[in-house]
Amino acid sequence: MIVPGPHGERIVRLSNPDKVYFPALGITKREVVHYYLAVAEPLLRVLLDRPTNLKRYPDGVDGEPFFAKRVPKGAPSYLRPVMVTFPSGRTAESVAPTEPAIIAWAANLGTLDFHPWPVRRADPDRPDELRIDLDPQPATGFADAARVAGVLREVLDEAGLVGWPKT
């Protein structure tokens, strides 16, 4: 498929486009890739130049997911990785999205969740964001997470900080 971007058109290979990723809804890989292209502009506001872990579901949402913390083999030549250092001291090249074609490529690999680091390519050792994950935990639900989010907003307001909800 051809994906327009800031550096011209990119060719993104779409393998097994009719593979069903969401069986209950009959949503295919092709539809997931097209969805991510439709939301690429706002998504890039969050991901642009940030090292990003890819949560991949190669067998769809009913399969076993895994996190790709390093650039997967076969990455396109236009992907510009960023070197990151893990808490262990080990280093690796990480995906750092710069254009819609990178998002489409990742979706083709089964990426359904993008997990950006709170740092940017220019200074990967200095966070420029604080991220607080409020996912519901076992024996809790979304309503519990929403209540915690309300309390967190009050704390941020008292500190003069602005929170940006993200699901």
N, C-alpha and C positions, 0 to 999 in steps of 0.2 A: 504494500500500500504506500501511497505517496503522502507525506505529511509536510505541510508548509511550516516554515519556522523563520527565526530571525536571520539565519544564514543561508536561506534558500530552501528548496525542497529536499527532503530526506526520504530515502526508501527504507521502510520498515517491513521486514519479513514477518508475515502472519502465518504461523504454523497451526495446523488443525483448527481452522477458524470456526468450525461447527461443533467443536468439543463443548459439551455442556458444563458450565462452571457452577450454575445455580439450578440444580435439578428440580426443586420444588416450583420454580418459576419458568424453567425451560430457557434460561438466559445462557447464551453461548459466549465463547471467548471473543468472537468478533464483536458482539454487542458490548462486552466489557471494555474492549479496546476503544470502540467508538465512544462509549460513555466517558472514558478518561480523556479522550481528545476533546470532547465537548466541554469538559471542566478544566482543561489544561491551564487556561489563563489564571483563574483564581488559585488553582493548586500550585502553580509555579510561584505565586506570591509567598507561599509557605515553604516550598522546597528549594527555590533557586539558590544554587551554589552551596547548599548544605549537604554534608555527608548524610546519606540516607540508607537506612537498613530496609531491605525489601522483605515483607512477609509474603512468602510465595505459597500458593495453593495449586500446585501443578495438576492435581486430580480434582480440582473444584472444591467448593466449600465443604463438601462431605469427606474430603480426603485429609490426609495428615499435612498440616502446614509446616514450614520451616523458615527461619530467618536467614537471609543472605546478607552478611555484614561486609562482604568483599565483592568487588566487581566480578560478576559471573563470567565464565569463559564464553567466548564468542560475542563479546560486547561490540557494538558498532564503533567504527574508527572515529566518529564524531563525539563519542562520549569522552569527556574530560574528567578523569577520576581525580579525587583528592586524597592525599596521604593522611591517614589518621593514626593516632596512637591510642591503644586500648589501655585501661587501667593496669593491665598486666605488664605494660611496657612494650608489648608486641605492636608492630605496625602493619598496616594493610592499605591497599587502595580501595576507596569506597566510591559508590555511585554518588554523584552530586548533580542532580538534574539542572539542565540549563535551557532546555527547549522541549516543546511538546513531543518530538520524536523519541526522546529518552523515556518519557512517561509511557508512550505507546509500546516501545520495546520492552519495558519492564512489565507492562500488563500482558504482553504476549508470553512472557515467562511464567505467568500465573500470579503476578503480584496483585494482591487486592488491597493490601495495607502498606502505606508508605510511612516510615518512622524516621523523620529528620532529626539530626542532632541539633542541639541549641547553639551551634557554631557555624561559621561560614568559611568558605574556601580560603579567603585571604588571611584568616587567623584561626586555624582549627584548634588552637590551644586556649582560646579565650571565648567563653560563651557570651552571646549577646541576647540571650533569652533565658527565662526560667520556665521550665515546663513542669506542671504538676498534674500527674495522671490520676484521674478520678474514676477509672473503670470500676464497675461494681465487682465486689469480691464474692467468694463463695458465701452463701447464706444471706446475701444482700441483693438488692435489686436496683433498677434504674432510679426509683424514687429516693432511695437512700443516697445515691450518688448526687442527685439533684439537690437534696438538702445540704450535703457537704459543700457543694458548689456555691450555694447561697451564703454559707458561713465564710467560705474562702473569699467571696466577693467583698464581704464586709471587712475582712482583714486587709485585703488589697486596697480597698477604699481608704481605710485608716492610714495606710502607709503611703497614700498618694500614688498608687500604681494602678494600671489598667490591665484587666484580664481579658483574654480573647478565647472564648470557648471554642473547642474543636472536638469533633467526634470522629 
